[in-house]
Amino acid sequence: MCKADGPCCRQYVLLTCCLFSLLFTHVHTAYAQVADHFFNRFSFRTNTIDWLATIPNVTVGFDLTPGPYNHTSLLAGIKWNWNTWHKMPDYYVFNVLDIRGEYRYYFRETQLPKDQKQKFLSAQRAHPHPWQARYMGAFVNYGSFSLKPGAIGRQGWQLGLGLSVGMEIPLYQYKTGAIDLDLGASAGISVSRYEKFSLNAANTAFVSEGKPVFMVLPTIAELRAVLSWRKVSVKEKYWQKDPEKELFAQVREEVENDFEKTNKATFDATRSDSQIRKHAQSDSAYVADFKAWLTVNENDGYKKVDNSYISDAHKKTLKAQIKSIVRRIETSFLREIQAKRSTAKETKKGKETKNTKETDE
């Protein structure tokens, strides 16, 4: 046993410190990678038009899925300009509070084929601008207000919902983040309830006037010239097509079509004469019998692949399923070929035997 201050103990302590240092570095690096990957989905925004109207505001956005091919985002924001301090009631009042939630779908313009006509709401354009990330979405907001631009003021609450449209373009890009410009507008229906008020004769307090008023009106809810900060610029986000996902979808579709054709060939070979006559008169009867036949013959365990976001685990599953289906198709084709060859050999052998007999005679 070594002494507490001996060289063996010092080496043990040094080795332990090195191991803890390596472990901490590995954990910290892994955490940093996960954190960067997660925080890349956030954006922090402020609307310059509201600031010009002396309304402080901030909005936080979050992409629902990671990666450059995500198209959906959720936003939550607040505008607040309330109860500015003063000793005596002001003649003019401008107090606003608004809480807002929004869902957005982003898309990019693509090249319109030469043989097609341009449609109004289509992303395909004769002269596309792919550097713009366009969006459309829906919003809901709730707020309270106290406005008095003259002798009579109005105070109450409002609830609104509607649609949003606009586009985001890259503005400035730095090593640690990027600033993008969001230009757009929101419009919809606003439901509000308010009551009128005014200053009393001595100009010392506000007094209510009349009964509360309930209104439902179409409204322009927001005009946007928003500065948005992200760790990753909009230039690297919301791209329309994922080449890898498209490749998997194409392969899956081809395999499924081939597998269906193989199954139909097998089904056709097993049909009775009565079924053939019934199917010749009705296509729907053929489809119904084919689906029933597939249900009965599900021993191969074939299942269609879900067309969702392809993660690494999903890719492995998809590759395995495609290989399994291809093997089944190859086996089925080999059996058909062997059956055809056997039939051809028997036919040829029969003809040769017949010719031999005729020659002998």
N, C-alpha and C positions, 0 to 999 in steps of 0.2 A: 504494500500500500504506500502511495506517495504522500509526502507531507503537504500541508496546505499551501506552503510557499515554494514548493519544489518545482522543477522544470516540467514534470509530467502534468501537474495541475494547470500550469500556465498554458501549456499546449492544448489541453482539453478546453479551457476557457476560450482561447483564441479560435479553435475549431468551431465551438458552439456559436461564437459571435459571427463567424463567417457564414455558417449555415443559416442563422437567423437573417443575416443581411441579404443572402441570395433569395431566401423565401420571401422576404419583404419586397425586394425588387421585383420578383416575378408576380406577386399578388398585386403590387401597385401598378405594374405595366398592364396586366390583364384588366384591372379595374379602369385604368385610363382609357384603354381601347373600347371597353363597353360603354363608359361614360361619354366618350367622343361620339360613338355610334348613336347613342340615345339623344344627346343634346343637339346633334345635327338636325333633328326633326323639329326643333323649336324655332320660332321667329318672334321678335319683339318689335312692335309697331307703334307709330304715333301719326295722327292725321294733322297735317300742317294747316288745312282749311279750318279745323276746329280751333287750332291755336290762334289763327288770325281773328277768330270770333271770341277770343279770350276764354276758351274752354279747354282746360288741361285734359288730356286723354292718353290712355295706354291700352294696347291690345296684345294678347299673347296667342300665337298660332302653334298648332301641333299637327304634324303629318301623321296620318293614321298608320302608315306602314313605312318601313325604312327603304332606302335605296333610291336611285334616280328615276325609277319607273312608277313611283307612287303617284296617284292622281287625286287623292282626297285629303282634306285638311279640316280641322275644327279650330274656330277662333272664339275667344272670349275677351270682351273689352268693357271698359268703363269710362264714362265722361263725367266730370264732376266740377261744378262751379257753383258753390252753394254758401249762403249765409256769410257774405263778405261783411267784415266788421265795420260798424259805424255807430256813433253816439245817438243820432237822431234818425228816424226813418227817412230813407232816400226817396226823392221824387221818382227816380227811375229804379226799376228792379230787374235784374237779369240773373236768375238762379236756375241751374239746369243739373239734373242727375239722370244718367242713362246707363243701363246695364244691358249688354248685347251679346247674343250668341249666334254663331254663323257656321254653316257647313258649305264647303266649296269643293267643286270638281274642276281640276286643271286639265288643259289640253293644249296641244301645239298644232299650228296649221301645217298641212302637208300639201304636196303637189297634186293638183287636179289632173287626172289623165286627159290626154288631148281629145279623146273621142267622147267625153262626158261634158254635160252642162253644169255650170256652177249653181249650187243651191244656197239659199239665204242662210240657213242655220248649219250648214255643213262645215267641217274643219278643213275640207279639201278646197284649196283656192288656186286660181290661175297664177297668182303672184303671192305665194305664201311668205309669212314673216316668222320663221321658226324660232328666232331669238326672243320672241314675245311668248310668255306663258299666259295664255288667256284662261279665264275661269268664269264659271256660272255657279250659282248656289242659292241657298235660302237662309233667311235670318229671322230671328224673333228678338224683340227688345221690350224692356219695361223701364219706365222712368217717371220722374216727377218734375214739375216745373212751377216756377213763379215768375211771371213776366209782367212788367208794367212799363211800356214804352211811352205812356202819356198819363192822362188823368185817371183812366180806368185800367186796372191790371187783372190778370187771370192766373189762378193758382189751382193745380190739381195733379192728376196722374194720367198716364197714357200707356197703352199696350199696343204693340205693332208687330206685324209679320209681313213678309214679302220676299222678293227675289233680288239677287245681286249679280252684277256683271262687271267685267273689267279685265285688266291685264297687268302683269308684273314684268318689269324689264330690269336687267342688271344696270347698276349705276356706278358703284365703286367697289373694288375688291382689294382686300388687305390680306396679310399673312394670317391674321387671327380671326377673320370674318369678312363679311361683305354687306354693303348697303344696297338695297333694291328699291325701286320706285313702283308703287301700286296706284294705278289710276282706274277709277271706277265709280259706280253709283249704285244705290239701293232704293227701291221703290216698292210700295205695297199699301196695305190697309192699316189705318190707325184708329184705335178705339180710345176715346178720352172722356174724362169727367172732370169738370172744373167749375169754379165759382168766381165771380167777379169781386174785386176789392178796390178800395181807394183810400186816400189819406183823409183823416177827419179835418174839421174846419181849423183846428189849432195846429195841424201838421205835426202831431205828436204820436199818432198811432194809426195803424191800418184798420179799416172796418169793412165787413162784408156787405155786398150789395146784391140783392135778389136771391133766387134759388139756384142750386147746382144745375149745370147743363151737361147732358150726355150727348156725345157726337161720334159718328162713324164716318171717316173721310179717307179717300185715296190721298197718298202723300209721298213726297220724295224724302225718304228717311235719312239719306246720307249722300254727300258728295265727297269723294276721296282723292287726295293727293298725299299718299301715305309713304313715309320713309320706314323701311323695314330692315332690321338688322338680323342676319343669320350667320352661323358659322360656315355654312356652305351656300354660295350664291344661287339664286333662282336659275342662273345659267346652267347649273349642274343638276337641276331638279325637273320633275314633271315631264319627262320625255315620253313620247307617245308609244314607242314600240320597244319591247324587250326582245332582242334577237334570240337569246337562249330560250325564252318562254315560247316564242313563235316557232322555233325549231321543234321543241317538244310537242307543241300543239299539232304541227304538221305531221310529225312522225306518228303521233297518237291517232290522228284522223285517218292516215293511210293504213295503219295497222288495223284499226277498227273496221274500216271499209273492207279490207281484204278478209278479215275474220268473218264479217257478216256474209260476204260472198261465198266463202267456204262453207259456212253453215247452211246457206240457202241451197248450195249445190247438194249437200248431204240430205237436207230436208226434201228437195225435189226427187232425189233417188229413192226415198222411202215412202212417197205418196202412193196411196191406193188409186185404182181407176175411178172410183166414185169421187175422191177428193180432186183428182185432175179435172173431171167434168165440172165439179162445183167451182173450182178456182178459175176455170176458163170463162165462167159466166159472171164472176164477181171478184174484183181485186181485193175488196175489203175482207172477204172470206179467206183469201190467201194470206193476207197480213195477220188476221186473227189466228188462223191455224199455225202460222209460222211462229208467232209469239208464244202460243201455247206449247208448241214443240220445244222452243228454247227453254221455257220454264221447266218442262219435264226433264230436259237434258242439260241441266246446269251442273253436272258432276265435274266439269272442267274448272269450275270456280272462277270463271271469267267475270270481271267487273269493270265498268267504265271508270276512267280516271277523272278525278275531280279537277275542274279547270280553275283552280284558285292560284294564289301566289306560290311560286315554286321555291320552296326552301331547299336546303341541302338534303334534309331527310326525305323530302318529297321527291327530289331528283333521283335518289337511290331507289325509292319505291317504284317510281315511274320506269326507270331503266330495267328493273327486275321484271315488272309486269310486261313491258314491251318484249323483252327476251323470251319470257314464258309464252306469250301469245305467238311470237314468231316461230318458236319451236313447235307449237301446236299446229300452226298453219303449214309448216314444212312437213310435219308428220302426216297431216291430212292430205297434202298434195302428193307425197310419196306413195301413200296408200292408193290414191286415185290412179297415179301413173302405173303402179304395179298391177292394179286391176285391169287397166287398159292394155298393158303389155300381155298379161295372161290371156285376156280375151282375144287379142290379135294373134298370139301364138296358137291358141286353139283353133281359130278360124283358118290360119295358114296351114296348120297340120291337117285340118279337115279337107281343105282344098287339095293338098298334096296327096292325101289318101284317095280322094275321089279321082284325081288325075291318074294315079297309079293303077287303079282298078280299070279305068277306061282304057289305058294303054295295054294292060294284060288281056282285056277282051278283044 
